[in-house]
């Protein structure tokens, strides 16, 4: 193999039994093994190559792409990520939520009408041009537990409930740590309703300033580091996919690898 691979035997030992329960057994056995398929997609995400330039070590590019899309449609990538989320981090009782913008390449524009057109693909315009915003919830810098995509110009607070709805119920949470973009009565009440203490600094225009735990708030850098880990993969740092589902599938795969590497 002439390319650098990411999956160690230990990592594959964690993935293989879970994957065996998720994938379909219908049809003839694939030419490319499951391990090589995941390696191929991780290589593509890490290097930012076009699909057609995938090295021949991984087999035919179209075979890899078509299988990647089939697994995406069936939700295999999402479920694999959900099953392998590690809950043994030292601050598992804390939830960190934030969002980051990624620039969209010109190839990401122009989704076909049968997929809802460009407007339905979490692609919008912000100051830097076409962009997508990744909203994420995580337990630490390695363990992402919720990911939602919106257009780049969307504000964080309206998407909070969608992100929060993806958070697994176990282990139970005690604190939610977010920046002041999430400072609203609705968000605070939603957290308190779930017995979670909001750690959110108040906006400067609040008539009555609210107190918050400044020591706990220092841990908010965990979510920033999670985004930094994601963006080490060039195809995450810049969006090339026309379909938001395809881009989200790449994020799920990369987030899964980050959590168990």
C-alpha angles and dihedrals in degrees: 000000000000096000131074112257129206107199113091121196089255093053092046090050087060095045102042101066092046093046091051089062094048108045126079119253093203120118131020121320112275120251092227115061121237091248092052091047092055090045090052094052092045089050091051092048093047098048100033093228122161113254092248091058095057108134116258089239086083096050127243112353094222092053090053092045095047092049091046089053093047091053089046092053091048092049094241095138093050094047092046089054092047093050094049099047104127117227098186097091116128095244100039091141092067127080123205120195128182142131137234133195123231124194116241120224117229088252088066091067126084106050112182121259091242086067092048096268127261093307091066095051103078090254122135144144126270129161093291095051126251110015146155127217120220113208112195142177120202142171094216139342092292106034114074113182104172133032128178128173126213137162113287095250095056117113120237102236099064089055095050097096092048090053093043091051089064094055111110114242092231132098092033119239129232103179137025113204118199139147125257093274085081095050103124135124091239094055093045092049091048091054095045089050087060092047092253121136112228114227099193126139112232122248117253092244095060111123092213112033115224126219123234138177104271093187093056091044089064087072091065088095086079092078091046089054090049090056089047090055091051093049092054081083107077096211088058095044088054121030116227099160118103093205121064090214091060092048090047091051090056090050091050092051094047092045089051092052092047091053096052105028 
